[in-house]
Amino acid sequence: MSLRIRSLVNRWRRRLARWLLFDIVFGEVSRGGDPLPLTRLSPSTCLEHEDGLDLGDHVFIGHFNYIEALHGVRIEEGVQITNFVSIVTHSSHRSQRLMGRAYAVTPPDERIGFVKGPVHIGAYCFIGPHTTIEANTRLGRGCLVASHSRVRGEFPDFAVIAGSPAVIVGDTRASDARWLDAHPAWREAYEAWAAPRRPG
């Protein structure tokens, strides 16, 4: 086969694979059965225990992510999860060491050191690539998680989160204010979701 023909075949093979495997798919259904027409999900994302996943609309979940929702994962409206992100609701790293071979034959509720709990990602958060979000994590609205972070615990609205383990390193409202000052026509759209919540 000539180099020119091989190149052409490879180009079309790559396009076909991208079209079949990596084209972002629009439209999901919420756990309650409501349509989510603007939620986009890559077919290369692995979902385990999908019945425990509660999605909002306008969510983007990119390529090569792993979401394990056995103990509940809630992803609110407008969240963007980039690529190579892991979200897990349990971890057996301690249990396997402590229990050895008995781990595999012991019911989960009887395993010592077993970590389990839900994950909640608030509206309009951004999760950078190569991030792990662990069990018992709650992110407030508008958080930004830097790439390569390992996130565990509770974080307030608008936190900039980075590191392994992740800590708060800033507030997204500082840069948001600069952008909104430069583009005031978008202030109303921003405040529609970001305005302080009223009690009750």
C-alpha positions as CSV (number, residue, x, y, z in Angstrom):
1,M,0.0,0.0,0.0
2,S,1.4,3.4,-0.9
3,L,2.2,5.9,1.8
4,R,-0.5,8.3,0.3
5,I,-3.2,5.6,0.4
6,R,-2.2,4.5,3.9
7,S,-2.3,8.1,5.1
8,L,-5.8,8.5,3.6
9,V,-7.1,5.3,5.2
10,N,-5.6,6.2,8.6
11,R,-7.2,9.7,8.4
12,W,-10.7,8.2,7.7
13,R,-10.2,5.5,10.4
14,R,-9.4,8.1,13.0
15,R,-12.5,10.2,11.9
16,L,-14.7,7.1,12.2
17,A,-13.4,6.2,15.6
18,R,-13.8,9.7,16.8
19,W,-17.3,9.9,15.4
20,L,-18.3,6.5,16.9
21,L,-16.5,6.7,20.3
22,F,-15.8,10.3,21.2
23,D,-18.5,12.5,19.8
24,I,-20.2,14.2,22.8
25,V,-23.8,13.1,23.1
26,F,-26.5,15.6,23.9
27,G,-29.6,14.7,26.0
28,E,-29.9,12.7,29.1
29,V,-32.8,12.0,31.5
30,S,-32.8,13.0,35.2
31,R,-33.2,10.4,37.9
32,G,-36.8,11.6,38.2
33,G,-37.4,11.0,34.5
34,D,-37.2,14.7,33.4
35,P,-35.5,15.4,30.0
36,L,-32.1,17.1,30.2
37,P,-31.7,18.2,26.6
38,L,-28.6,20.3,27.1
39,T,-26.6,17.9,29.2
40,R,-23.7,16.5,27.2
41,L,-21.8,13.3,28.0
42,S,-18.9,11.6,26.3
43,P,-19.5,7.9,25.5
44,S,-15.9,7.3,26.7
45,T,-17.0,8.2,30.3
46,C,-17.5,5.2,32.5
47,L,-20.6,5.3,34.8
48,E,-20.9,2.7,37.5
49,H,-24.1,2.4,39.6
50,E,-25.8,4.9,37.2
51,D,-29.0,4.7,39.2
52,G,-27.2,6.6,42.0
53,L,-26.3,9.5,39.6
54,D,-28.5,12.6,39.8
55,L,-27.8,15.0,36.9
56,G,-29.0,18.6,36.3
57,D,-29.3,20.1,32.9
58,H,-26.6,22.1,31.0
59,V,-24.0,19.6,32.5
60,F,-20.9,18.8,30.4
61,I,-19.0,15.5,31.2
62,G,-16.0,15.1,28.8
63,H,-13.8,12.2,27.8
64,F,-12.3,9.4,29.8
65,N,-14.0,10.1,33.1
66,Y,-14.9,7.6,35.8
67,I,-18.0,8.2,37.9
68,E,-18.9,5.6,40.5
69,A,-22.3,6.6,42.2
70,L,-23.0,3.6,44.5
71,H,-23.6,6.0,47.5
72,G,-25.0,8.9,45.5
73,V,-23.5,11.5,43.2
74,R,-25.4,14.7,42.6
75,I,-24.2,17.0,39.8
76,E,-26.2,20.2,39.6
77,E,-27.0,22.5,36.6
78,G,-24.2,23.9,34.6
79,V,-21.3,21.8,36.0
80,Q,-18.4,21.1,33.7
81,I,-16.3,18.0,34.2
82,T,-13.4,18.1,31.9
83,N,-11.4,14.9,31.0
84,F,-9.7,12.1,33.1
85,V,-11.7,13.0,36.2
86,S,-12.6,10.3,38.8
87,I,-15.6,10.7,41.2
88,V,-15.9,7.9,43.7
89,T,-18.3,7.3,46.6
90,H,-16.4,4.6,48.3
91,S,-12.8,3.5,49.0
92,S,-11.5,0.2,50.2
93,H,-7.8,1.2,50.5
94,R,-7.7,0.8,54.3
95,S,-10.0,-2.2,54.5
96,Q,-8.0,-4.4,52.1
97,R,-4.8,-3.7,54.1
98,L,-6.4,-4.3,57.4
99,M,-8.5,-7.3,56.5
100,G,-6.3,-9.1,53.9
101,R,-8.0,-12.0,52.2
102,A,-11.1,-11.7,54.5
103,Y,-11.9,-8.4,52.7
104,A,-13.4,-10.1,49.6
105,V,-15.7,-12.3,51.6
106,T,-16.9,-9.8,54.2
107,P,-20.1,-7.8,53.6
108,P,-19.4,-4.1,52.9
109,D,-21.1,-2.9,56.1
110,E,-18.8,-5.1,58.2
111,R,-15.5,-4.1,56.6
112,I,-13.3,-2.1,59.0
113,G,-11.9,1.2,57.7
114,F,-14.2,1.2,54.7
115,V,-15.0,4.7,53.4
116,K,-18.3,5.5,51.8
117,G,-20.5,8.5,51.3
118,P,-22.1,10.8,48.7
119,V,-20.6,13.4,46.4
120,H,-22.4,16.7,45.7
121,I,-21.2,19.1,43.1
122,G,-22.9,22.5,43.2
123,A,-24.2,24.5,40.2
124,Y,-21.8,25.9,37.7
125,C,-18.7,24.3,39.2
126,F,-15.7,23.5,36.9
127,I,-13.7,20.4,37.5
128,G,-10.2,20.5,35.9
129,P,-8.6,17.4,34.3
130,H,-6.9,14.6,36.2
131,T,-8.8,15.4,39.4
132,T,-10.2,12.9,41.9
133,I,-13.2,13.8,43.9
134,E,-13.6,11.4,46.9
135,A,-16.5,10.1,49.0
136,N,-18.1,12.5,51.4
137,T,-17.3,15.6,49.3
138,R,-19.6,18.6,48.9
139,L,-18.7,21.5,46.6
140,G,-20.7,24.7,46.8
141,R,-22.0,26.6,43.7
142,G,-19.5,28.2,41.4
143,C,-16.4,26.4,42.6
144,L,-13.3,25.9,40.4
145,V,-11.2,22.8,41.0
146,A,-7.7,23.1,39.5
147,S,-6.3,20.2,37.5
148,H,-4.5,17.3,39.3
149,S,-6.4,18.0,42.6
150,R,-7.5,15.4,45.1
151,V,-10.7,16.7,46.7
152,R,-12.3,15.5,49.9
153,G,-14.5,17.4,52.3
154,E,-16.8,20.4,52.3
155,F,-16.0,23.5,50.3
156,P,-18.1,26.8,50.2
157,D,-19.7,28.5,47.2
158,F,-17.2,30.1,44.8
159,A,-14.1,28.4,46.2
160,V,-11.0,28.0,44.0
161,I,-9.7,24.6,45.1
162,A,-6.3,23.1,44.3
163,G,-3.7,20.6,45.5
164,S,-3.4,17.1,46.8
165,P,-5.0,17.1,49.3
166,A,-7.0,20.1,47.9
167,V,-7.4,23.3,49.8
168,I,-9.0,26.6,49.1
169,V,-6.7,29.0,47.3
170,G,-9.0,31.7,46.2
171,D,-12.5,32.9,45.3
172,T,-14.0,32.8,41.8
173,R,-16.0,36.0,42.4
174,A,-12.8,38.1,42.2
175,S,-12.2,37.2,38.6
176,D,-15.9,37.0,37.8
177,A,-16.3,40.7,38.9
178,R,-13.6,41.8,36.5
179,W,-15.2,40.0,33.6
180,L,-18.7,41.3,34.5
181,D,-17.4,44.9,34.8
182,A,-15.9,44.5,31.3
183,H,-19.1,42.8,30.0
184,P,-22.1,44.2,32.0
185,A,-24.7,42.7,29.6
186,W,-24.0,39.3,31.2
187,R,-24.5,40.4,34.8
188,E,-28.2,39.5,34.9
189,A,-27.4,35.9,33.6
190,Y,-24.7,35.5,36.2
191,E,-26.9,36.8,39.1
192,A,-29.7,34.5,38.0
193,W,-27.8,31.6,39.5
194,A,-25.1,33.2,41.6
195,A,-27.2,35.6,43.7
196,P,-27.1,34.9,47.5
197,R,-29.7,32.4,48.5
198,R,-32.6,33.6,50.6
199,P,-33.3,31.6,53.7
200,G,-36.5,29.5,53.8
